[in-house]
């Protein structure tokens, strides 16, 4: 599963959008496999296990990361370049 998710992440040419209610530092580790110039936006719940320090550390090494909080979803999606979406298990 890990190699499949990494291969999807590496397909992005411009941006990655992740919609996942249970994001943690492991998720950022997967997203670190992206190409260097790819922007990442994560939509997650406010109660995520992701800390401000996690976000700061990731952003310092792999810009650009935006975190947006919402409760509107119940499934996880990985969206590449606003054109291709994958229904994924928790990243």
MDTraj code that builds the backbone (N, CA, C; nanometers):
import mdtraj as md
import numpy as np

residues = "UNK UNK UNK UNK UNK UNK UNK UNK UNK UNK UNK UNK UNK UNK UNK UNK UNK UNK UNK UNK UNK UNK UNK UNK UNK UNK UNK UNK UNK UNK UNK UNK UNK UNK UNK UNK UNK UNK UNK UNK UNK UNK UNK UNK UNK UNK UNK UNK UNK UNK UNK UNK UNK UNK UNK UNK UNK UNK UNK UNK UNK UNK UNK UNK UNK UNK UNK UNK UNK UNK UNK UNK UNK UNK UNK UNK UNK UNK UNK UNK UNK UNK UNK UNK UNK UNK UNK UNK UNK UNK UNK".split()
xyz = np.array([
    [0.0825, -0.1197, 0.0000],
    [0.0000, 0.0000, 0.0000],
    [0.0867, 0.1258, 0.0000],
    [0.1942, 0.1256, 0.0799],
    [0.2828, 0.2414, 0.0895],
    [0.3371, 0.2795, -0.0476],
    [0.3883, 0.1824, -0.1216],
    [0.4481, 0.2130, -0.2523],
    [0.3435, 0.2618, -0.3515],
    [0.2213, 0.2130, -0.3421],
    [0.1146, 0.2607, -0.4303],
    [0.0822, 0.4067, -0.4012],
    [0.0672, 0.4422, -0.2756],
    [0.0378, 0.5812, -0.2381],
    [0.1520, 0.6732, -0.2803],
    [0.2758, 0.6309, -0.2578],
    [0.3915, 0.7119, -0.2980],
    [0.3920, 0.7323, -0.4486],
    [0.3622, 0.6279, -0.5255],
    [0.3605, 0.6427, -0.6717],
    [0.2516, 0.7399, -0.7162],
    [0.1383, 0.7414, -0.6484],
    [0.0331, 0.8385, -0.6806],
    [0.0796, 0.9800, -0.6473],
    [0.1386, 0.9984, -0.5312],
    [0.1875, 1.1298, -0.4886],
    [0.2899, 1.1835, -0.5881],
    [0.3748, 1.0970, -0.6394],
    [0.4795, 1.1392, -0.7321],
    [0.4266, 1.1728, -0.8711],
    [0.3022, 1.1386, -0.9001],
    [0.2419, 1.1727, -1.0294],
    [0.1993, 1.3187, -1.0378],
    [0.1827, 1.3837, -0.9252],
    [0.1358, 1.5231, -0.9252],
    [0.2364, 1.6129, -0.9964],
    [0.1836, 1.7033, -1.0795],
    [0.2678, 1.7973, -1.1538],
    [0.2607, 1.9391, -1.0984],
    [0.1509, 1.9740, -1.0295],
    [0.1337, 2.1105, -0.9791],
    [0.0953, 2.1146, -0.8319],
    [-0.0029, 2.0324, -0.7950],
    [-0.0514, 2.0393, -0.6573],
    [-0.1154, 1.9088, -0.6137],
    [-0.1164, 1.8915, -0.4827],
    [-0.1811, 1.7772, -0.4191],
    [-0.2791, 1.8322, -0.3168],
    [-0.4014, 1.7802, -0.3211],
    [-0.5003, 1.8119, -0.2189],
    [-0.5360, 1.6814, -0.1494],
    [-0.5238, 1.6808, -0.0193],
    [-0.5593, 1.5636, 0.0596],
    [-0.6767, 1.5995, 0.1481],
    [-0.7803, 1.5181, 0.1421],
    [-0.8974, 1.5335, 0.2282],
    [-0.8988, 1.4109, 0.3184],
    [-0.8684, 1.4316, 0.4452],
    [-0.8532, 1.3193, 0.5377],
    [-0.8720, 1.3700, 0.6806],
    [-0.9645, 1.3124, 0.7516],
    [-0.9950, 1.3579, 0.8868],
    [-0.8952, 1.3173, 0.9925],
    [-0.8037, 1.2282, 0.9593],
    [-0.7131, 1.1743, 1.0605],
    [-0.5673, 1.1857, 1.0164],
    [-0.5223, 1.3057, 0.9945],
    [-0.3865, 1.3319, 0.9477],
    [-0.2898, 1.3334, 1.0661],
    [-0.1706, 1.2763, 1.0444],
    [-0.0660, 1.2810, 1.1465],
    [0.0698, 1.2954, 1.0784],
    [0.1761, 1.2860, 1.1548],
    [0.3100, 1.3040, 1.0992],
    [0.3422, 1.1958, 0.9955],
    [0.2839, 1.0788, 1.0083],
    [0.3012, 0.9736, 0.9075],
    [0.2486, 1.0164, 0.7716],
    [0.1397, 1.0911, 0.7724],
    [0.0843, 1.1459, 0.6486],
    [0.1846, 1.2407, 0.5838],
    [0.2451, 1.3262, 0.6647],
    [0.3454, 1.4189, 0.6115],
    [0.4662, 1.3437, 0.5574],
    [0.5028, 1.2336, 0.6205],
    [0.6136, 1.1526, 0.5694],
    [0.5828, 1.1005, 0.4299],
    [0.4599, 1.0576, 0.4072],
    [0.4198, 1.0143, 0.2729],
    [0.4244, 1.1310, 0.1744],
    [0.3716, 1.2452, 0.2159],
    [0.3676, 1.3614, 0.1271],
    [0.5068, 1.4173, 0.0981],
    [0.6035, 1.3860, 0.1806],
    [0.7404, 1.4325, 0.1554],
    [0.8008, 1.3667, 0.0317],
    [0.7377, 1.2638, -0.0196],
    [0.7856, 1.1951, -0.1398],
    [0.7450, 1.2687, -0.2675],
    [0.6734, 1.3785, -0.2537],
    [0.6279, 1.4559, -0.3696],
    [0.7457, 1.5211, -0.4408],
    [0.7212, 1.5657, -0.5633],
    [0.8219, 1.6443, -0.6343],
    [0.8403, 1.7762, -0.5603],
    [0.9568, 1.8350, -0.5730],
    [0.9941, 1.9492, -0.4888],
    [0.9080, 2.0738, -0.5067],
    [0.8525, 2.0963, -0.6222],
    [0.7782, 2.2206, -0.6463],
    [0.6269, 2.2038, -0.6378],
    [0.5806, 2.0982, -0.5769],
    [0.4377, 2.0683, -0.5683],
    [0.3790, 2.1265, -0.4400],
    [0.2735, 2.2060, -0.4538],
    [0.2025, 2.2617, -0.3380],
    [0.1088, 2.1553, -0.2805],
    [0.0946, 2.1555, -0.1488],
    [0.0073, 2.0596, -0.0807],
    [-0.0932, 2.1354, 0.0053],
    [-0.2207, 2.0984, -0.0095],
    [-0.3259, 2.1486, 0.0782],
    [-0.3923, 2.0280, 0.1434],
    [-0.4043, 2.0328, 0.2746],
    [-0.4692, 1.9252, 0.3493],
    [-0.5949, 1.9801, 0.4148],
    [-0.7074, 1.9138, 0.3892],
    [-0.8330, 1.9428, 0.4582],
    [-0.8513, 1.8332, 0.5624],
    [-0.8605, 1.8728, 0.6882],
    [-0.8711, 1.7758, 0.7958],
    [-0.9565, 1.8324, 0.9087],
    [-0.9797, 1.7516, 1.0092],
    [-1.0555, 1.7967, 1.1253],
    [-0.9641, 1.8691, 1.2232],
    [-1.0208, 1.9568, 1.3006],
    [-0.9452, 2.0347, 1.3984],
    [-0.8765, 1.9443, 1.5014],
    [-0.9329, 1.8277, 1.5284],
    [-0.8783, 1.7364, 1.6291],
    [-0.7689, 1.6460, 1.5723],
    [-0.7086, 1.6843, 1.4642],
    [-0.6036, 1.6036, 1.4028],
    [-0.4853, 1.5851, 1.4975],
    [-0.4078, 1.4805, 1.4749],
    [-0.2884, 1.4553, 1.5559],
    [-0.1682, 1.5352, 1.5067],
    [-0.1886, 1.6165, 1.4064],
    [-0.0819, 1.6981, 1.3492],
    [-0.0599, 1.8214, 1.4357],
    [0.0636, 1.8440, 1.4766],
    [0.0938, 1.9595, 1.5608],
    [0.1455, 2.0758, 1.4759],
    [0.1466, 2.1936, 1.5341],
    [0.2024, 2.3105, 1.4649],
    [0.3497, 2.2881, 1.4324],
    [0.4205, 2.2221, 1.5221],
    [0.5624, 2.1924, 1.4986],
    [0.5797, 2.0977, 1.3798],
    [0.4904, 1.9979, 1.3670],
    [0.4950, 1.9068, 1.2521],
    [0.4803, 1.9843, 1.1219],
    [0.3828, 2.0741, 1.1187],
    [0.3559, 2.1543, 0.9989],
    [0.4744, 2.2454, 0.9684],
    [0.5276, 2.3087, 1.0710],
    [0.6417, 2.3997, 1.0533],
    [0.7634, 2.3249, 0.9986],
    [0.7927, 2.2086, 1.0548],
    [0.9070, 2.1289, 1.0094],
    [0.8906, 2.0829, 0.8651],
    [0.7709, 2.0364, 0.8305],
    [0.7447, 1.9928, 0.6934],
    [0.7587, 2.1103, 0.5978],
    [0.6985, 2.2227, 0.6327],
    [0.7007, 2.3411, 0.5462],
    [0.8425, 2.3926, 0.5235],
    [0.9277, 2.3793, 0.6232],
    [1.0663, 2.4245, 0.6090],
    [1.1425, 2.3400, 0.5073],
    [1.1105, 2.2118, 0.5006],
    [1.1808, 2.1214, 0.4096],
    [1.1110, 2.1042, 0.2759],
    [0.9777, 2.1063, 0.2761],
    [0.9006, 2.0732, 0.1560],
    [0.7898, 2.1753, 0.1328],
    [0.8247, 2.2993, 0.1000],
    [0.7192, 2.3991, 0.0790],
    [0.6330, 2.3591, -0.0401],
    [0.5193, 2.3892, -0.0518],
    [0.4291, 2.4737, 0.0227],
    [0.3190, 2.3863, 0.0829],
    [0.2903, 2.4027, 0.2105],
    [0.1872, 2.3245, 0.2786],
    [0.0852, 2.4180, 0.3407],
    [-0.0430, 2.3908, 0.3116],
    [-0.1537, 2.4633, 0.3750],
    [-0.2417, 2.3608, 0.4449],
    [-0.2833, 2.3935, 0.5667],
    [-0.3763, 2.3095, 0.6418],
    [-0.5060, 2.3873, 0.6569],
    [-0.6174, 2.3240, 0.6178],
    [-0.7487, 2.3858, 0.6333],
    [-0.8359, 2.2892, 0.7124],
    [-0.9135, 2.3454, 0.8043],
    [-0.9946, 2.2624, 0.8933],
    [-1.1409, 2.2651, 0.8525],
    [-1.2010, 2.1463, 0.8536],
    [-1.3411, 2.1312, 0.8176],
    [-1.3935, 2.0005, 0.8769],
    [-1.5254, 1.9923, 0.8898],
    [-1.5909, 1.8684, 0.9347],
    [-1.6882, 1.8179, 0.8286],
    [-1.6767, 1.8674, 0.7084],
    [-1.7764, 1.8446, 0.6048],
    [-1.7655, 1.7071, 0.5384],
    [-1.6607, 1.6335, 0.5581],
    [-1.6390, 1.5092, 0.4852],
    [-1.6359, 1.3887, 0.5792],
    [-1.6542, 1.2700, 0.5192],
    [-1.6494, 1.1457, 0.5964],
    [-1.5632, 1.0397, 0.5290],
    [-1.5036, 1.0735, 0.4170],
    [-1.4164, 0.9812, 0.3448],
    [-1.2860, 1.0527, 0.3115],
    [-1.1869, 0.9767, 0.2683],
    [-1.0564, 1.0348, 0.2362],
    [-1.0323, 1.0329, 0.0860],
    [-0.9818, 1.1448, 0.0347],
    [-0.9489, 1.1561, -0.1071],
    [-0.8110, 1.2171, -0.1235],
    [-0.7403, 1.1699, -0.2241],
    [-0.6148, 1.2280, -0.2682],
    [-0.6418, 1.2844, -0.4065],
    [-0.6276, 1.4160, -0.4222],
    [-0.6582, 1.4827, -0.5490],
    [-0.5281, 1.5371, -0.6066],
    [-0.5010, 1.5010, -0.7307],
    [-0.3791, 1.5450, -0.7978],
    [-0.4125, 1.6473, -0.9051],
    [-0.3515, 1.7625, -0.8967],
    [-0.3615, 1.8664, -0.9993],
    [-0.5053, 1.9081, -1.0318],
    [-0.5929, 1.8958, -0.9341],
    [-0.7343, 1.9318, -0.9483],
    [-0.8060, 1.8566, -1.0604],
    [-0.7477, 1.7479, -1.1071],
    [-0.8085, 1.6749, -1.2185],
    [-0.8358, 1.5283, -1.1884],
    [-0.7566, 1.4680, -1.1015],
    [-0.7687, 1.3252, -1.0757],
    [-0.7814, 1.3023, -0.9259],
    [-0.8862, 1.2299, -0.8872],
    [-0.9093, 1.2033, -0.7451],
    [-0.9076, 1.0529, -0.7193],
    [-0.8496, 1.0170, -0.6065],
    [-0.8448, 0.8779, -0.5632],
    [-0.9090, 0.8677, -0.4261],
    [-1.0017, 0.7735, -0.4127],
    [-1.0591, 0.7441, -0.2817],
    [-0.9577, 0.6552, -0.2114],
    [-0.9032, 0.7046, -0.1017],
    [-0.7951, 0.6320, -0.0350],
    [-0.8312, 0.6038, 0.1098],
    [-0.7657, 0.5028, 0.1635],
    [-0.7763, 0.4789, 0.3070],
    [-0.6956, 0.5868, 0.3771],
    [-0.7067, 0.5926, 0.5050],
    [-0.6336, 0.6925, 0.5830],
    [-0.4862, 0.6917, 0.5453],
    [-0.4311, 0.8117, 0.5163],
    [-0.2880, 0.8235, 0.4878],
    [-0.2191, 0.8515, 0.6175],
])
top = md.Topology()
chain = top.add_chain()
for i, resn in enumerate(residues, 1):
    res = top.add_residue(resn, chain, resSeq=i)
    for name in ("N", "CA", "C"):
        top.add_atom(name, md.element.get_by_symbol(name[0]), res)
traj = md.Trajectory(xyz[None], top)
